[in-house]
């Protein structure tokens, strides 16, 4: 995978689908599908890695560790949540450089005040537009290649209304963002307004359980979106399956849920390469 792949997709494909991944297993599974790209969800990554809510508690170094590990394990372009940039302008510069060097194809930056929160939870507040424009200016200067994309997210819809959110999206596009992400519109009509208001690619956050209607990819494309991310679909499906299995075991009941084939899973996580290695160098170990 090269980071230019995502830029080419956005420019040439009618619609890009990016399932949410949150650990190495979900990343490997999603990477084997026909999806276009992968989205490293902050909500899911913080939950799976730290067991904490997505409320500004994860550090830059912790998230960079996940970006690097996942990027090295997959072939599809990786879009990585960069929260607010982890601090001031120098931190934003450092974060963009770090994510790009780690192998991500894009970083998502948002205009929330610190500490930030998941975009579908209450009590979120945004910084002044100028502050976010300054971040995007620094982010543009920090990346070594224009093929590494910058996704600018605004959380203004919930607290300041849709008109302000669209105004911010327009300002962030002028500041150099490659893709605009207006978080948590609450109706399809609002989504249609977003899709027709901006001249740069728009991404829809199709967060299952959140504020935004879940629409088909065809419908999203029809109303003006170029990409959709699905941060919680895999995470919530995994949690549901685990809860069922563990409840059965705790209740001394047989596990009824369908299980992934053990041999296939062993192959998924790389045991075949281990066995091939051992076979190739068996003679050395015998000496």
NORGI-V711324 format. One record per residue. N is the residue number from 1. PHI is phi in radians with two decimals (* if undefined). PSI is psi in whole degrees, -180 to 180 (999 if undefined). D_CENTER is the distance of its C-alpha to the mean C-alpha in Angstrom with 2 decimals. Layout:
n->{N:N}
phi->{PHI:PHI}
psi->{PSI:PSI}
d_center->{D_CENTER:D_CENTER}
This chain:
n->{1:2:3:4:5:6:7:8:9:10:11:12:13:14:15:16:17:18:19:20:21:22:23:24:25:26:27:28:29:30:31:32:33:34:35:36:37:38:39:40:41:42:43:44:45:46:47:48:49:50:51:52:53:54:55:56:57:58:59:60:61:62:63:64:65:66:67:68:69:70:71:72:73:74:75:76:77:78:79:80:81:82:83:84:85:86:87:88:89:90:91:92:93:94:95:96:97:98:99:100:101:102:103:104:105:106:107:108:109:110:111:112:113:114:115:116:117:118:119:120:121:122:123:124:125:126:127:128:129:130:131:132:133:134:135:136:137:138:139:140:141:142:143:144:145:146:147:148:149:150:151:152:153:154:155:156:157:158:159:160:161:162:163:164:165:166:167:168:169:170:171:172:173:174:175:176:177:178:179:180:181:182:183:184:185:186:187:188:189:190:191:192:193:194:195:196:197:198:199:200:201:202:203:204:205:206:207:208:209:210:211:212:213:214:215:216:217:218:219:220:221:222:223:224:225:226:227:228:229:230:231:232:233:234:235:236:237:238:239:240:241:242:243:244:245:246:247:248:249:250:251:252:253:254:255:256:257:258:259:260:261:262:263:264:265:266:267:268:269:270:271:272:273:274:275:276:277:278:279:280:281:282:283:284:285:286:287}
phi->{*:-2.06:-1.10:-1.15:-1.00:-1.14:-1.05:-1.11:-1.04:-1.09:-1.34:-1.96:-1.47:-1.20:-2.78:-2.05:-1.89:-2.29:-1.09:-1.36:-2.19:-2.41:-2.74:-1.25:-1.22:-1.07:-1.12:-1.14:-1.15:-1.14:-1.15:-1.48:-1.54:-1.58:-1.01:-1.35:-2.59:-2.16:-2.09:-1.39:-1.27:-1.14:-0.97:-1.29:-1.19:-1.12:-1.14:-1.36:-1.47:-2.03:1.17:-2.22:-1.30:-1.38:-2.35:1.33:-1.62:-1.40:-1.54:-1.00:-1.11:-1.14:-1.24:-1.07:-1.00:-1.22:-1.01:-1.13:-1.11:-1.25:-1.04:-1.30:-1.72:-2.18:-1.91:-1.38:-1.05:-1.91:-1.66:-2.11:-1.22:-1.92:0.89:-1.62:1.67:1.18:2.48:-1.43:-1.11:-1.12:-1.14:-1.06:-0.98:-1.15:-1.16:-1.10:-1.03:-1.15:-1.13:-1.13:-1.16:-1.30:1.95:-1.21:-1.64:-2.78:-2.08:-1.78:-2.11:-2.18:-1.79:-1.31:-1.26:-1.49:-1.37:-1.30:-2.43:-0.87:-1.24:-2.10:-2.04:-1.34:1.16:-1.66:-2.34:-1.95:-1.43:-1.02:-0.94:-1.02:-1.09:-1.23:-1.06:-1.07:-1.07:-1.19:-1.07:-1.14:-1.07:-1.07:-1.23:-1.32:-1.23:-1.51:-2.44:-1.22:-1.27:-1.45:-1.58:-2.01:-1.80:-1.78:-1.92:-2.03:-1.82:-1.26:-0.95:-1.20:-1.71:-2.09:1.70:-1.19:-1.02:-1.17:-1.09:-1.17:-1.03:-1.14:-1.01:-1.09:-1.16:-1.23:-1.14:-1.13:-1.39:1.98:-1.14:-1.43:-2.39:-1.89:-2.21:-1.66:-1.34:0.91:-1.11:-1.91:-2.47:-1.15:-1.07:-1.11:-1.11:-1.13:-1.08:-1.10:-1.12:-1.78:-1.57:-2.07:-1.69:-1.87:-1.00:-1.97:-2.01:-1.80:-1.57:-1.56:-1.60:-1.14:1.65:-1.71:-1.46:-1.60:-1.02:-1.58:-2.03:-1.22:-0.97:-1.07:-1.20:-1.06:-1.09:-1.07:-1.65:2.01:-1.58:-1.87:-2.70:-2.34:-1.95:-2.26:-1.09:-1.84:-1.03:-1.18:-1.08:-1.23:-1.12:-1.13:-1.08:-1.11:-1.14:-1.13:-1.03:-1.14:-1.14:-1.18:-1.13:-1.10:-1.12:-1.13:-1.57:1.03:-1.97:-1.14:-1.29:-1.73:-1.14:-1.03:-2.02:-1.14:-1.06:-1.07:-1.16:-1.14:-1.16:-1.04:-1.18:-0.98:-1.59:1.85:-1.16:-1.05:-1.12:-1.10:-1.15:-1.12:-1.09:-1.09:-1.16:-1.12:-1.91:-1.06:-1.16:-1.16:-1.23:-1.37:-1.20}
psi->{138:149:-24:-18:-45:-43:-43:-41:-47:-36:-33:-31:147:-27:140:128:130:97:148:133:153:-6:-175:-32:-48:-36:-46:-40:-47:-33:-24:-4:-179:11:154:-41:177:146:113:100:131:-42:-52:-36:-44:-40:-45:-33:-39:-13:33:161:157:77:39:20:-23:140:166:-47:-37:-44:-38:-38:-43:-42:-49:-45:-43:-45:-36:-17:-8:168:-24:156:138:121:127:132:121:15:-132:6:3:29:-142:-168:-37:-37:-40:-46:-46:-40:-44:-46:-45:-45:-41:-46:-28:-15:4:153:-18:151:139:125:142:164:25:154:155:142:137:166:161:138:0:23:160:174:37:143:149:156:165:149:-43:-38:-42:-38:-40:-41:-44:-34:-46:-42:-42:-42:-30:-34:143:-16:141:-12:-20:115:151:121:120:122:137:137:21:-22:-45:-41:-27:-6:163:-39:-44:-38:-42:-41:-42:-41:-43:-42:-39:-33:-43:-28:-3:3:139:-32:140:136:101:111:143:51:150:-6:164:-33:-42:-40:-38:-40:-43:-44:-26:-7:-21:150:-2:163:139:144:138:131:99:76:108:126:-2:-161:-23:137:141:116:160:155:-40:-41:-41:-44:-41:-36:8:5:149:-14:152:140:151:74:-38:-7:-54:-39:-49:-34:-41:-46:-40:-45:-42:-42:-42:-46:-47:-35:-39:-46:-44:-31:10:39:152:147:121:-23:145:137:145:139:131:-43:-39:-39:-40:-39:-41:-44:4:13:-30:-41:-37:-46:-39:-40:-47:-38:-42:-38:22:-36:-34:-40:-24:-20:999}
d_center->{16.92:17.32:14.92:17.24:16.23:13.24:15.65:18.28:16.31:15.60:19.28:20.86:19.14:19.80:16.39:13.10:11.33:7.87:8.03:5.82:7.12:8.48:11.50:13.57:15.20:12.35:11.05:14.65:15.26:12.51:13.62:17.08:16.46:17.05:13.52:12.93:9.60:6.80:3.03:3.37:3.86:6.68:8.98:9.13:9.21:11.86:13.62:13.97:14.72:16.86:17.76:17.18:15.72:12.88:15.74:15.68:17.13:14.99:16.38:15.20:16.90:15.34:11.72:13.07:14.73:11.67:10.15:13.66:14.38:11.54:12.12:15.77:15.57:14.04:15.37:12.73:10.83:7.68:5.20:4.80:5.14:8.92:10.38:13.83:14.46:16.18:19.56:21.84:21.92:22.77:19.76:17.51:19.46:19.06:15.30:14.87:17.52:16.12:12.59:14.47:17.10:14.88:13.83:10.43:10.90:9.23:8.59:7.75:10.96:12.54:16.23:16.73:19.64:19.42:18.83:15.71:14.77:12.29:12.66:14.62:17.07:20.34:21.79:19.21:20.91:20.16:21.77:24.28:23.16:24.95:23.00:19.66:21.51:22.76:19.31:18.34:21.75:21.22:17.77:19.50:22.33:20.36:18.60:21.08:20.16:19.35:17.40:14.61:12.93:12.41:10.50:12.65:11.97:15.12:15.84:19.47:19.93:20.63:23.10:24.50:24.28:22.89:25.31:24.14:20.45:21.46:23.71:21.00:18.80:21.91:22.58:19.18:19.61:23.07:21.82:19.96:16.38:15.50:13.32:13.89:11.77:14.43:13.22:15.17:17.99:20.33:22.28:22.21:24.67:22.37:19.65:22.46:23.50:20.14:20.11:23.62:23.60:21.62:22.47:19.14:16.27:14.55:11.26:11.67:9.57:11.33:11.14:14.03:16.46:15.49:17.56:16.55:18.48:16.94:18.36:18.82:17.20:20.78:21.19:18.04:19.30:22.76:21.98:20.29:16.57:15.40:11.92:10.20:6.91:8.09:6.43:9.99:12.04:12.10:12.18:15.03:16.77:16.93:18.26:20.74:22.02:22.44:24.28:26.61:27.38:28.01:30.15:32.21:32.81:33.71:36.05:37.69:36.67:35.67:32.01:31.74:28.08:27.36:26.33:24.57:27.38:28.10:29.10:26.05:23.82:25.99:25.45:21.67:21.56:24.17:27.57:29.03:28.56:30.28:33.14:33.54:33.72:36.31:38.33:38.38:39.56:41.67:44.82:43.77:43.14:46.53:48.41}
